[in-house]
């Protein structure tokens, strides 16, 4: 199972929807200081079930929501989607029939996080177990 694409919307410094394709081979993230490289890596950890706001460089989990700038208003929702290639059918048994698996996490101000696997709402523990079964984790 391989990562195919990550999509950020309202996550930290990414106010607008941003897509990052993860191609075969080595994928690198380069850019000047302050452009959001660390935020992309943190978004992966977050969508995979990270629960520690401190490890996300924040004081609370809602700190991942775009907080606005002098030119842009803040957002109320942050969402990260991770698309996984499952053509080799290596995923957990309940997802073996799917060629692609989508894992999504969404947080709204004052409402907390929701997790989805293939657009079906699941518990945080289900997402954490999904990645643990793949011998990976946040």
Beta strands, then each sheet from edge to edge (+ up, - down):
strand 1: 2-9
strand 2: 18-21
strand 3: 77-85
strand 4: 100-108
strand 5: 112-117
strand 6: 120-122
sheet 1: 2+ 1- 3+ 4- 5+ 6-
end
